[in-house]
Amino acid sequence: MGARPVRDAVRPGQLPSVDRLLRLEPVAALAAGEGHTLVLDAARSHLEALRAAALAGRLAPATLEPAALGAAIAARVAAASRPRLRALFNLTGTVLHTNFGRAPLPEAAVAAVLTAMRSPVNLEFDLDTGRRGERDRAAARALAELTGAEAATVVNNNAAALVLVLHALAARREVVVSRGELIEIGGSFRLPDIMRAAGARLVEVGTTNRTHLADYQQAIGPRTALLLRVHPSNYVIRGFTAEVATAEVAALARERGVPFAVDLGSGALVDLRRYGLPAEPVVGDVVAAGADLVTFSGDKLLGGPQAGLIVGRRALVARLDRDPLKRALRVGKLTIAALEAVLALYRAPERLPERLTTLALLTRPRAAIWEQATRLAPAVAAVLGCGYLVTPEPLESQIGSGAQPGATLPSAGLAVRRAAGARPAGIEPLNGSLRALERPVIGRVADDALWLDLRCLAADDEAALLAELGRRHA
Ligand SMILES: *Cc1c(COP(=O)(O)O)cnc(C)c1O
């Protein structure tokens, strides 16, 4: 069905009925395999497309051959049955990419999830006593050990963790927050909105750039339920700024008998500087500084599944666990399986860069990525064909997910540019065609080039990438 008029074009009246279509040998065989309902739907939508083409005088007679009809309907059935989520190549340079599902899970977690998917598991069953158990008991114990906290609990994501803390500790009461921390994070996470949804009243203190201990002191009154600190994540204020040290807020909170919670966002379980990465607040340090509760995400720097992790004082965590919202925000068995497996890896921090996928990606040295880029450049140039210039280039990767927005990781990759005089001009058509691949290849377009950061390309995925690029229609 091309754009131009067709000679001997089929008229709408010559189209077969749905019933005749379904009786055609290839279509009947398809229905026997895939089921009548799906094939009927596909046949109907294909007929509609044929009718539109016929009305436009653009339907070639060959389109109505039984084999052609069968193939077209089979393609529609395949498209309708294909899951929406597809593996893709993340060559954006952002390792923890929220749009791509953040942390890729390590094999240990994948294996644990497969088991939990296929088989009944002792999710809430204590194998020692034969009695009912708590689903997040083991993960909570590991989190407490790894952070030095008295207790821990697990919910669906960090936004849920914050909602639970606010609802359980501060419903209809006041929560004191510095104006410099009233942030919006991607995906409509706005602190004032979360407060309202959880039924807590926000009391803002200080100014956007400067907040002092006296501001907190003056804001605490009989209705104060909680002091809250929020890590600004992907937002930095520079220049004339002042904030109060966590330990100072903690001391004030203790003196006035008010609990103190910190939303760390990404939050690392170990000091990333030991792996040569930029410093990011460590959960255990914040606990040691005196925070009563700390919340953070499971799928950011921690490198695990989507989850909201809360560690802190035993009595406060018990109040969270008793809140009815805890039941509504609890995690499923697949999350528990993945989380337990990932936390187990943290028991051997020396091995973490090999075993934890996100850390392996974050710590890849530029020299290794550069070697990969120089090796792959000619191969990529060959599959893209003439019309493109492919060169290895030094690049800067980002951690992503709000961790260290200013910091970059020295990386390398490929710049793909249009050769002089090639038609159509511009790199956007190539970018679009790479997005349309079975396993899409996602880079970044800037300065008339497509930049493919190879930090997240595993060595055993190189052949698959080249094969995929070879299937491109453009
Ligand atoms: C990312 C982030 C959140 C939201 O966490 P999710 O796990 O995505 O729900 C909340 N607070 C801060 C400071 C964050 O960085």
The ligand as a Gaussian input file, in Angstrom:
#p B3LYP/6-31G(d) Opt

LIG

0 1
 C       13.628000       9.698000      44.261000
 C       13.222000      10.414000      45.493000
 C       11.967000      10.174000      46.060000
 C       10.981000       9.254000      45.428000
 O       11.424000       7.939000      45.534000
 P       10.682000       6.760000      44.721000
 O       11.364000       5.526000      45.182000
 O       10.850000       7.075000      43.288000
 O        9.248000       6.816000      45.136000
 C       11.650000      10.836000      47.225000
 N       12.496000      11.698000      47.803000
 C       13.717000      11.953000      47.283000
 C       14.606000      12.929000      47.988000
 C       14.122000      11.323000      46.117000
 O       15.317000      11.570000      45.580000

